[in-house]
Amino acid sequence: MKRIFTLLIITAQIWAYDVGDRVDKVILVQLGIDDANVTMVDFFASWCEGCRHELPQIEALSKSGISVRGVNVDEDVAKGRAFQKALGLTFPVIDDPKGEIIGKFDPVGMPALFIIKAGRVSGKIIGAREDIGKLVREKLAH
């Protein structure tokens, strides 16, 4: 049984989006991303302390004109929405309680931020960072 489980984990990681990969049109539509725009996709959950720290910085980036889509992966949608409200998030957030969207990206940690340019993953930042705003701006400049 352990071998089958290990194989499933390895297979999931092989098929996860990585830098340079084209994102499926269905996922782009679900996220409301236009191929012509550059958009940050930020995966978060209410139980993630790093997310709690980073999300105000992501909100500031969105208010500066950077296109942001949040993906709340809380299984309890009401709890996730209360978390968003408490943080004062105003950028669009898609609820993903069954993990269908995050499953395509399959990050190895949270928070997880992916930059989508012209329908492709052009960058990603996994794990909490003190200077997430600076890192995002650097990635967007390349």
Helices and strands as residue ranges (DSSP letters): H 2-15, H 25-31, E 38-44, H 49-63, E 67-72, H 77-87, E 93-95, H 100-105, E 112-117, E 120-126, H 132-141
